[in-house]
Amino acid sequence: MPSHRRASIVLLLASLLLLCMARGALAQDDALRVGSKRFTESYILAEVLAQTAAPHLRTAPTVRQGLGNTAIVYEALRSGAIDLYAEYTGTISAELLRGPPSMSLAAMNAQLAPLGLAAAIPLGFNDGYALAMRASEAQRLGVQSLSDLARHPTLKFGLSNEFIGRADGWRGVAAHYSLPQTPTGLDHGLAYDAIGAGQVDVIDIYTTDAKIDHLGLLVLKDDRAYFPRYDAVVLHRVDLPRRLPEAWAALQKLEGRIDERAMIAMNARAELQSQAFDVIARDFLAGGAAQTTARPGFIDRLFGSDLGRLARQHLMLVALSVGIATLIGVPLAVAVFPYVRVRAVVLGITGLMQTVPSLALLAVLISALGAIGTLPALIALTLYALLPIMRNAVTGLADVSAGLKQAGTALGMTAVQNLQLVQLPLALPTLIAGVRTATTIAIGTATIAAFIGAGGFGERIVTGLALNDKQLLLAGAVPAAALALLSEALFELLEYAMRRRRR
């Protein structure tokens, strides 16, 4: 091809790429992306914010629900992956800014401004941290306040993992009140089941949780005033009011509109009546009475309207990650196979990736890439899929007998021809077994991708954990298990066809 024609094609492709990037940037300027943490109230507030802004946007807002704990959602905001989310003043001051817990909104914004962030729109309620016990047990032991806990070192504490690790959480409380207990880490939603069943004695709560009264819990007095106020505000990117002025003006009308009673009532509808977050938010914004509907059953949840969307997302994550891992892993395994030491190092590195907890890897990728959603999820799933594919490729090549290799050489084959026509065909069944294993691993691990907004069946599992809703958990786990069984059946058919072909 003449050089001028190649240059023209390159120029055309570059122009198309720049056009796509420009259109993507314009679409991003018009978009509003709302995030949430992984607990009931945050899910609801994300819908309230999105629905309030929606009539004033050209395109429907994107709601990234259940992205994870404070660190992950905050990193998503800083990176520009989301534009805003509901946060709490105590968390901003003590956890994010590492400052005194009673900072004013103006002082917070002075420190947030260099980060390109701001806090605004106090929503009207305080959702503080507290510790709670079963009221009957507290009465029996004479425990009314946090100071009283020091007199009962055998009490079993079941605290959320985030509360244990927070600067304004367990470490501060234990030091402030000289508490001798060693807590066990629990998911916030599961902690209510644990205390209800008597498996733990003390849990951390949010003061607007709906299950406090439902389970007959006593909120212990913070008699030495450790916990700051956690007033709900909107934490947002500083350019948002300028970029979307009409939507921002609508959001400002939420200031002071949600009091503690209203928030508890909305949380109760989600946790006790299994109502959808978007419906709860819509009813609140409409100002009408909440519509009581029948609690959806397992079959309704399993075959809900989101099933097709979640299935497509899950299949896409699995197919792309395993496909990319195969395209990378097989050539890499072939390349290092003749070199024993290099092979051991490469397999060791890929094996080391398997030991990294998936949530930790996702958090690192979010920070490194400045993005949430599909991209970091695909990278993580690809890294996890590499080991079985590469190990089986190496094992398959090693199982090819030296005699067959020598026979190919004797027939005049080059090393590349020997690899293509003798070694790889004989290693193919073992290699496919590795892809099969990687696919099964990816189907299960892909459920974790929902923690960073990548969708899939894990979306139901994450929400079910937040609500402690076993039916919703199963409605996410069952399709994932069915997909794993389907993949096993397809690989079994492929191996059967290969066996028949060899006969």
C-alpha positions as CSV (number, residue, x, y, z in Angstrom):
1,M,0.0,0.0,0.0
2,P,1.4,3.4,-0.9
3,S,2.6,5.5,2.0
4,H,0.2,8.4,1.3
5,R,-2.8,6.0,1.3
6,R,-1.6,4.6,4.7
7,A,-1.3,8.1,6.0
8,S,-4.8,9.0,4.8
9,I,-6.3,5.9,6.5
10,V,-4.4,6.7,9.8
11,L,-5.6,10.3,9.6
12,L,-9.2,9.2,9.0
13,L,-9.1,6.7,12.0
14,A,-7.6,9.4,14.2
15,S,-10.3,11.9,13.2
16,L,-13.0,9.3,13.9
17,L,-11.4,8.6,17.3
18,L,-11.3,12.3,18.2
19,L,-14.9,12.7,17.1
20,C,-16.0,9.8,19.3
21,M,-14.0,11.2,22.2
22,A,-15.5,14.7,21.7
23,R,-19.0,13.3,21.5
24,G,-18.4,11.2,24.6
25,A,-17.1,14.3,26.5
26,L,-20.2,16.3,25.5
27,A,-22.4,13.4,26.6
28,Q,-20.5,13.3,29.9
29,D,-21.0,17.1,30.4
30,D,-24.8,16.6,30.1
31,A,-24.9,13.6,32.3
32,L,-25.5,13.3,36.0
33,R,-24.0,10.3,37.8
34,V,-25.2,9.6,41.3
35,G,-23.5,7.2,43.6
36,S,-24.4,5.4,46.9
37,K,-22.8,3.4,49.6
38,R,-23.9,-0.1,50.4
39,F,-26.6,0.4,53.0
40,T,-30.3,1.1,52.8
41,E,-30.4,4.8,53.5
42,S,-27.7,5.6,50.9
43,Y,-29.6,3.6,48.3
44,I,-32.8,5.6,49.0
45,L,-31.0,9.0,49.1
46,A,-29.3,8.3,45.7
47,E,-32.8,7.8,44.2
48,V,-34.1,10.9,45.8
49,L,-31.2,12.9,44.4
50,A,-31.5,11.4,40.9
51,Q,-35.3,11.8,40.7
52,T,-35.1,15.4,41.9
53,A,-32.6,16.3,39.2
54,A,-34.1,14.2,36.4
55,P,-36.7,16.6,35.1
56,H,-34.0,19.2,34.6
57,L,-31.6,17.0,32.6
58,R,-31.4,16.2,28.9
59,T,-30.6,12.6,29.6
60,A,-31.8,10.4,32.5
61,P,-29.3,10.4,35.4
62,T,-27.2,7.3,36.0
63,V,-27.5,5.8,39.5
64,R,-24.5,3.8,40.7
65,Q,-26.0,1.9,43.6
66,G,-24.0,0.0,46.3
67,L,-20.5,1.0,45.2
68,G,-19.1,-0.1,48.6
69,N,-17.8,1.6,51.7
70,T,-16.9,5.2,52.2
71,A,-13.4,4.9,50.7
72,I,-14.6,3.4,47.4
73,V,-17.4,5.9,46.9
74,Y,-15.2,8.8,47.8
75,E,-12.5,7.6,45.4
76,A,-15.2,7.3,42.7
77,L,-16.2,10.9,43.3
78,R,-12.6,12.2,43.3
79,S,-11.9,10.4,40.0
80,G,-15.0,11.9,38.3
81,A,-16.7,8.5,37.9
82,I,-19.7,9.9,39.8
83,D,-20.8,13.5,40.3
84,L,-22.3,13.4,43.8
85,Y,-23.6,11.2,46.6
86,A,-25.2,11.6,50.0
87,E,-22.5,11.8,52.8
88,Y,-22.5,12.8,56.5
89,T,-20.7,15.7,58.1
90,G,-19.0,13.5,60.8
91,T,-17.7,11.2,58.1
92,I,-16.4,14.1,55.9
93,S,-14.5,15.8,58.8
94,A,-13.1,12.8,60.7
95,E,-12.8,10.1,58.0
96,L,-12.2,11.9,54.7
97,L,-10.4,15.1,55.9
98,R,-8.8,13.6,59.1
99,G,-9.8,16.7,60.9
100,P,-11.7,17.5,64.1
101,P,-15.1,15.8,64.2
102,S,-17.1,19.1,64.7
103,M,-15.9,21.0,61.6
104,S,-18.3,23.5,60.2
105,L,-19.5,23.2,56.6
106,A,-17.4,26.2,55.6
107,A,-14.3,24.7,57.2
108,M,-15.0,21.4,55.3
109,N,-15.4,23.2,52.0
110,A,-12.1,25.1,52.5
111,Q,-10.3,21.8,52.7
112,L,-12.4,20.1,50.0
113,A,-11.9,22.8,47.4
114,P,-8.3,21.9,46.5
115,L,-9.6,18.4,45.8
116,G,-12.2,19.7,43.4
117,L,-15.1,18.8,45.8
118,A,-17.6,20.6,48.0
119,A,-20.3,19.7,50.5
120,A,-23.7,21.4,50.4
121,I,-27.5,21.1,50.8
122,P,-28.0,19.8,54.4
123,L,-30.9,17.4,54.0
124,G,-32.4,18.0,57.4
125,F,-31.5,14.9,59.5
126,N,-28.7,13.5,61.7
127,D,-27.9,9.9,61.2
128,G,-25.2,9.3,63.8
129,Y,-23.3,6.2,64.8
130,A,-24.3,4.5,68.1
131,L,-24.0,1.2,69.8
132,A,-27.1,-0.9,70.7
133,M,-28.1,-4.0,72.8
134,R,-31.2,-6.0,73.1
135,A,-33.3,-4.0,75.6
136,S,-34.0,-7.1,77.8
137,E,-30.3,-8.0,78.1
138,A,-29.3,-4.3,78.8
139,Q,-31.9,-4.2,81.5
140,R,-30.7,-7.5,83.0
141,L,-27.1,-6.2,83.2
142,G,-27.9,-2.7,84.1
143,V,-26.4,-1.2,81.0
144,Q,-27.7,2.1,79.8
145,S,-24.7,4.0,78.5
146,L,-21.4,3.3,76.7
147,S,-19.5,3.8,80.0
148,D,-21.4,0.8,81.4
149,L,-20.0,-1.5,78.8
150,A,-16.5,-1.3,80.4
151,R,-17.9,-3.3,83.4
152,H,-18.9,-6.2,81.2
153,P,-15.8,-7.4,79.3
154,T,-17.4,-10.7,78.3
155,L,-20.0,-9.0,76.1
156,K,-19.7,-10.1,72.5
157,F,-19.4,-7.2,70.0
158,G,-20.4,-7.7,66.4
159,L,-19.5,-4.5,64.5
160,S,-19.5,-3.6,60.9
161,N,-16.0,-3.9,59.2
162,E,-16.2,-0.2,58.2
163,F,-16.9,0.9,61.8
164,I,-14.0,-1.2,63.1
165,G,-11.6,0.5,60.6
166,R,-12.8,4.1,60.8
167,A,-10.9,6.8,62.5
168,D,-14.2,7.9,64.2
169,G,-15.2,4.2,64.8
170,W,-14.3,1.4,67.2
171,R,-10.7,2.4,67.9
172,G,-11.8,5.9,69.1
173,V,-14.8,4.6,71.0
174,A,-12.7,1.9,72.8
175,A,-10.0,4.4,73.7
176,H,-12.5,7.1,74.8
177,Y,-14.5,4.7,77.1
178,S,-11.7,2.3,78.0
179,L,-13.6,-0.7,76.5
180,P,-11.7,-4.0,76.8
181,Q,-13.8,-6.1,74.3
182,T,-12.5,-7.4,71.0
183,P,-15.1,-7.0,68.3
184,T,-16.0,-9.4,65.5
185,G,-16.5,-8.0,62.0
186,L,-19.9,-8.4,60.5
187,D,-21.8,-7.0,57.6
188,H,-24.1,-4.2,58.8
189,G,-27.3,-5.8,57.6
190,L,-26.3,-9.3,59.0
191,A,-25.5,-7.8,62.4
192,Y,-29.3,-7.3,63.1
193,D,-29.9,-11.0,62.5
194,A,-27.0,-11.9,64.8
195,I,-28.2,-9.7,67.7
196,G,-31.7,-10.9,67.2
197,A,-30.6,-14.5,67.4
198,G,-28.4,-13.8,70.5
199,Q,-25.1,-14.5,68.7
200,V,-23.7,-11.1,69.6
201,D,-24.6,-8.7,72.4
202,V,-23.6,-5.3,71.0
203,I,-23.7,-3.9,67.5
204,D,-23.1,-0.6,65.8
205,I,-26.1,1.1,64.3
206,Y,-27.1,4.2,62.4
207,T,-29.6,6.2,64.5
208,T,-32.2,6.2,61.6
209,D,-32.1,2.4,61.1
210,A,-35.6,1.0,60.9
211,K,-34.9,-2.2,62.8
212,I,-34.0,-0.6,66.1
213,D,-37.6,-0.6,67.4
214,H,-38.6,-3.6,65.3
215,L,-36.1,-5.8,67.2
216,G,-36.5,-4.1,70.5
217,L,-33.0,-2.7,70.8
218,L,-31.8,-0.1,73.3
219,V,-29.6,2.6,71.9
220,L,-26.9,3.2,74.5
221,K,-26.3,6.7,75.7
222,D,-23.1,8.4,74.5
223,D,-22.7,9.8,78.0
224,R,-19.2,11.2,77.4
225,A,-20.1,12.7,74.0
226,Y,-17.7,10.8,71.7
227,F,-19.7,10.7,68.5
228,P,-20.0,13.9,66.4
229,R,-23.1,14.8,64.5
230,Y,-23.6,13.1,61.2
231,D,-25.8,15.5,59.3
232,A,-26.7,14.3,55.9
233,V,-25.4,16.6,53.1
234,V,-24.6,16.3,49.4
235,L,-20.9,15.7,48.6
236,H,-20.3,16.7,45.0
237,R,-17.8,17.7,42.4
238,V,-17.2,21.5,42.6
239,D,-18.0,22.0,38.9
240,L,-21.5,20.4,39.2
241,P,-23.5,23.6,39.9
242,R,-21.9,25.4,36.9
243,R,-22.2,22.4,34.6
244,L,-25.8,21.6,35.4
245,P,-27.3,24.8,36.9
246,E,-31.0,23.8,36.5
247,A,-30.5,20.4,38.1
248,W,-28.5,21.9,40.9
249,A,-31.2,24.5,41.6
250,A,-33.7,21.7,41.9
251,L,-31.4,19.7,44.3
252,Q,-31.0,22.8,46.5
253,K,-34.7,22.6,47.2
254,L,-34.1,19.4,49.1
255,E,-32.4,21.4,51.9
256,G,-34.0,20.7,55.2
257,R,-36.7,18.6,53.6
258,I,-35.9,15.2,55.1
259,D,-36.2,14.9,58.9
260,E,-35.3,11.8,61.1
261,R,-38.9,10.6,61.2
262,A,-39.2,10.7,57.4
263,M,-35.9,8.9,56.9
264,I,-36.7,6.2,59.4
265,A,-40.1,5.7,57.6
266,M,-38.4,5.3,54.2
267,N,-35.8,2.9,55.6
268,A,-38.6,0.8,57.1
269,R,-40.4,0.5,53.8
270,A,-37.2,-0.8,52.2
271,E,-36.1,-3.2,55.1
272,L,-39.4,-4.3,56.5
273,Q,-41.7,-4.2,53.5
274,S,-39.1,-4.9,50.7
275,Q,-40.2,-1.9,48.7
276,A,-38.1,-0.8,45.7
277,F,-35.8,2.2,46.4
278,D,-37.0,4.2,43.4
279,V,-40.6,3.7,44.5
280,I,-39.9,4.9,48.0
281,A,-38.1,8.0,46.7
282,R,-40.9,8.7,44.2
283,D,-43.5,8.6,46.9
284,F,-41.5,10.9,49.2
285,L,-40.9,13.5,46.5
286,A,-44.6,13.4,45.5
287,G,-45.5,14.2,49.1
288,G,-48.3,11.7,49.1
289,A,-49.0,8.8,51.4
290,A,-46.8,5.7,50.9
291,Q,-48.6,3.1,48.8
292,T,-48.6,-0.2,50.6
293,T,-48.0,-3.1,48.3
294,A,-47.7,-6.8,48.8
295,R,-44.2,-8.0,49.7
296,P,-42.8,-9.6,46.6
297,G,-42.1,-13.3,46.7
298,F,-39.0,-15.2,45.7
299,I,-40.4,-16.1,42.2
300,D,-41.2,-12.4,41.6
301,R,-37.7,-11.4,42.5
302,L,-36.1,-14.2,40.6
303,F,-37.8,-13.3,37.3
304,G,-38.0,-9.6,38.0
305,S,-37.8,-7.0,35.2
306,D,-34.1,-6.6,35.8
307,L,-33.2,-10.3,35.0
308,G,-32.4,-9.7,31.3
309,R,-30.2,-6.7,32.0
310,L,-28.3,-8.4,34.8
311,A,-27.9,-11.6,32.7
312,R,-26.4,-9.6,29.8
313,Q,-24.1,-7.7,32.1
314,H,-22.9,-10.9,33.8
315,L,-22.4,-12.7,30.5
316,M,-20.4,-9.8,29.1
317,L,-18.1,-9.6,32.1
318,V,-17.4,-13.3,32.0
319,A,-17.0,-13.7,28.2
320,L,-14.8,-10.7,27.8
321,S,-12.6,-11.4,30.8
322,V,-12.1,-15.1,30.0
323,G,-11.6,-14.2,26.3
324,I,-8.9,-11.6,27.0
325,A,-7.3,-13.9,29.6
326,T,-7.1,-16.7,26.9
327,L,-5.6,-14.3,24.3
328,I,-3.0,-13.2,26.8
329,G,-2.4,-16.4,28.8
330,V,-2.0,-19.0,26.0
331,P,0.7,-17.1,24.0
332,L,2.5,-16.1,27.2
333,A,2.5,-19.7,28.4
334,V,3.8,-20.9,25.1
335,A,6.5,-18.3,25.1
336,V,7.8,-19.1,28.6
337,F,7.3,-22.9,28.4
338,P,10.9,-23.7,27.1
339,Y,12.5,-21.7,29.9
340,V,11.9,-23.5,33.2
341,R,13.0,-20.7,35.5
342,V,11.1,-17.9,33.6
343,R,8.1,-20.2,33.5
344,A,8.1,-20.7,37.3
345,V,8.4,-16.9,37.9
346,V,5.6,-16.1,35.5
347,L,3.3,-18.7,37.0
348,G,4.2,-17.6,40.4
349,I,3.2,-14.0,39.7
350,T,-0.1,-15.1,38.2
351,G,-0.6,-17.4,41.2
352,L,0.1,-14.5,43.5
353,M,-2.8,-12.5,41.9
354,Q,-5.2,-15.2,43.2
355,T,-4.2,-14.4,46.8
356,V,-5.2,-10.7,46.5
357,P,-8.8,-10.3,47.9
358,S,-11.1,-9.2,45.2
359,L,-12.5,-6.1,46.9
360,A,-8.9,-5.0,47.7
361,L,-7.9,-5.4,44.1
362,L,-11.0,-3.5,42.9
363,A,-10.2,-0.6,45.3
364,V,-6.6,-0.4,44.0
365,L,-7.8,-0.5,40.4
366,I,-10.4,2.3,41.0
367,S,-7.6,4.5,42.4
368,A,-5.2,3.6,39.6
369,L,-7.6,4.0,36.7
370,G,-9.7,6.8,38.1
371,A,-12.8,4.9,37.1
372,I,-15.5,2.6,38.4
373,G,-17.7,0.2,36.7
374,T,-16.9,-2.2,33.8
375,L,-13.2,-1.4,33.2
376,P,-11.7,-2.2,36.6
377,A,-14.1,-5.2,36.9
378,L,-12.9,-6.6,33.6
379,I,-9.2,-6.1,34.5
380,A,-9.7,-7.8,37.9
381,L,-11.6,-10.8,36.4
382,T,-9.0,-11.1,33.6
383,L,-6.2,-11.3,36.2
384,Y,-8.0,-13.9,38.2
385,A,-8.6,-16.0,35.0
386,L,-5.0,-16.1,33.9
387,L,-3.7,-18.7,36.3
388,P,-5.9,-21.7,35.4
389,I,-5.5,-20.9,31.7
390,M,-1.7,-20.5,31.8
391,R,-1.2,-23.5,34.2
392,N,-3.2,-25.8,32.0
393,A,-1.5,-24.6,28.8
394,V,1.9,-25.3,30.4
395,T,0.7,-28.7,31.7
396,G,-0.8,-29.7,28.3
397,L,2.5,-28.8,26.5
398,A,4.5,-30.7,29.1
399,D,2.4,-33.8,28.6
400,V,3.2,-34.0,24.9
401,S,5.8,-36.8,24.7
402,A,9.3,-36.2,23.5
403,G,8.9,-38.9,20.8
404,L,6.0,-37.1,19.1
405,K,8.0,-33.9,19.1
406,Q,11.0,-35.6,17.6
407,A,8.7,-37.3,15.0
408,G,7.5,-33.9,13.8
409,T,11.1,-32.7,13.6
410,A,12.1,-35.8,11.6
411,L,9.3,-35.0,9.1
412,G,11.1,-31.7,8.5
413,M,8.9,-29.4,10.5
414,T,10.3,-26.2,11.9
415,A,9.9,-25.4,15.6
416,V,6.9,-23.2,14.9
417,Q,5.2,-25.8,12.7
418,N,5.9,-28.5,15.4
419,L,4.2,-26.3,17.9
420,Q,1.2,-25.5,15.7
421,L,0.7,-29.0,14.2
422,V,1.8,-31.3,17.0
423,Q,2.1,-29.8,20.4
424,L,-0.8,-27.4,20.6
425,P,-3.4,-29.9,19.1
426,L,-2.3,-32.5,21.6
427,A,-2.4,-30.0,24.5
428,L,-5.8,-28.6,23.4
429,P,-8.0,-30.8,25.7
430,T,-5.9,-29.7,28.8
431,L,-5.9,-26.1,27.6
432,I,-9.7,-26.1,27.2
433,A,-10.0,-27.6,30.7
434,G,-8.2,-24.5,32.0
435,V,-10.5,-22.2,30.1
436,R,-13.4,-24.2,31.6
437,T,-12.1,-23.6,35.1
438,A,-11.4,-20.0,34.5
439,T,-15.0,-19.5,33.2
440,T,-16.5,-21.1,36.4
441,I,-14.2,-18.9,38.5
442,A,-15.2,-15.8,36.6
443,I,-18.9,-16.5,36.9
444,G,-18.6,-16.6,40.6
445,T,-16.1,-13.7,41.0
446,A,-18.2,-11.5,38.6
447,T,-20.8,-11.1,41.4
448,I,-18.2,-8.9,43.2
449,A,-18.2,-6.5,40.3
450,A,-21.5,-5.1,41.5
451,F,-19.7,-3.5,44.4
452,I,-18.2,-1.0,41.9
453,G,-21.2,-0.5,39.7
454,A,-20.4,-3.0,37.0
455,G,-23.8,-4.8,37.3
456,G,-24.5,-8.5,36.9
457,F,-26.3,-10.8,39.2
458,G,-24.1,-9.5,42.1
459,E,-26.3,-6.4,42.0
460,R,-29.1,-8.4,43.7
461,I,-26.6,-10.0,46.1
462,V,-25.1,-6.7,47.2
463,T,-28.5,-5.1,47.7
464,G,-29.7,-8.3,49.5
465,L,-26.8,-8.0,51.9
466,A,-27.5,-4.3,52.5
467,L,-31.1,-5.1,53.3
468,N,-30.4,-8.5,55.0
469,D,-33.0,-9.8,52.5
470,K,-32.4,-13.5,52.0
471,Q,-34.8,-13.8,49.1
472,L,-33.1,-11.1,47.2
473,L,-29.7,-12.7,47.9
474,L,-31.0,-16.0,46.5
475,A,-32.5,-14.2,43.5
476,G,-29.0,-13.2,42.6
477,A,-27.2,-16.4,43.6
478,V,-29.5,-18.8,41.8
479,P,-29.1,-17.3,38.3
480,A,-25.3,-17.1,38.8
481,A,-25.3,-20.8,39.8
482,A,-27.5,-21.6,36.8
483,L,-25.1,-19.8,34.5
484,A,-22.2,-21.8,36.0
485,L,-24.1,-25.1,35.4
486,L,-24.9,-24.0,31.8
487,S,-21.2,-23.2,31.1
488,E,-20.2,-26.6,32.5
489,A,-22.8,-28.3,30.2
490,L,-21.5,-26.4,27.1
491,F,-17.9,-27.3,27.9
492,E,-18.9,-30.9,28.4
493,L,-20.6,-30.9,24.9
494,L,-17.4,-29.4,23.4
495,E,-15.2,-32.0,25.0
496,Y,-17.6,-34.8,23.8
497,A,-17.4,-33.4,20.3
498,M,-13.6,-33.3,20.4
499,R,-13.5,-36.9,21.7
500,R,-15.7,-38.1,18.8
501,R,-13.6,-36.2,16.3
502,R,-10.4,-37.9,17.5
503,R,-11.9,-41.4,17.0
